[in-house]
Amino acid sequence: MNITVLTPDRELFHGTIASVKVPGTQGQFQILKNHAPIVSSLEEGNVYIVTAVGSYRYYDEESGTVKDGTEAGHTITFKIAGGFVEVLNNDVSLLVRGVAEV
């Protein structure tokens, strides 16, 4: 499963993941491989990305640089102020605002 996490000014994460947990408007939910197509609004809360075998790139807030990774099972957490998620054919798109790495 692939994911792209975008803010209005940068790409925060792009790559292969095992799962992602998001703060939906109706409550938190998790997206796994072969999830049904969905579009949902997100509210303030944490996004938890668990990486899978494969490569990924992420923006490291602390250093202000883009880093590459390949470690499976690594959890990356972002705090968001809100946004939207779309899932279609094992491709996940997160459009978020007010992001801080936790």
Secondary structure, 3 states (H helix, E strand, C coil): CEEEEECCCCEEEEEEEEEEEEEECCEEEEEECCCCCEEEEEEEEEEEEEEEEEEEEEEECCCCEEEEECCCCCEEEEEEEEEEEEEECCEEEEEEECCEEC
